[in-house]
Structures are given as C-alpha cells and as structure tokens.
C-alpha cells in the first residue's frame, strides 16, 4: 500500500511522496499517446518519437533490426539513425508484416526474427 511504513502504519508523508510519481507516470503515458506515431508503407517508414525530431527512411536503408524483451523493435539505418518502435503503438502487426517483407533476413537477429514472426502470425 502506498503510504505504509515498515511498522505497517499509514504515513501521510509516504503517501504524498508516491503521489507525484504516479501522476508523472500517467502524464508520460498520455503525452506519449498523442505525440509518438509512425506510418508504414511498402516504400518507407515515417516516424515521430516521444522526444526529438521525427523523419523518414526507406526500408532499403535499414542495416540492423533488434527486438528487446520489453516489447519494442529498434531499427538502425545506414546513416546510424536509430528508431525505436513500441509494440503498444497502433498498427504494430502491419509494421512487422512490412518489416519482414522489405528488410533482408540477414539484417535481423535470430532471436528478433523469431519474435517478429510470432508477432505477425497471431
């Protein structure tokens, strides 16, 4: 329980310390929902990350694809740009389908390829 102390008694001081954390966490989620987006097509990927500037690149520019266990895919382009796509964004399955169709298999790590194939087939 937020606000509980080691003796098990409620402490208003502990509760007020935890409240701003949860408010900030909620604000971060709402901001991300409206700020972060991507558009995929057979030609390219356009994106706008949560922080920083957006852009676009052709699928042919992708030199490395890596998944992480927390539900995101990181694409690295020939110019060194890294773009992280979260699994929680709308259209993630379509993104995976186009990624697997346009990025050569050798540019996708073995574990990442298994994860992506599993995501696209559900």
Beta strands, then each sheet from edge to edge (+ up, - down):
strand 1: 37-40
strand 2: 44-48
strand 3: 55-58
strand 4: 62-68
strand 5: 72-77
strand 6: 82-86
sheet 1: 1+ 2- 3+
sheet 2: 4+ 5- 6+
end
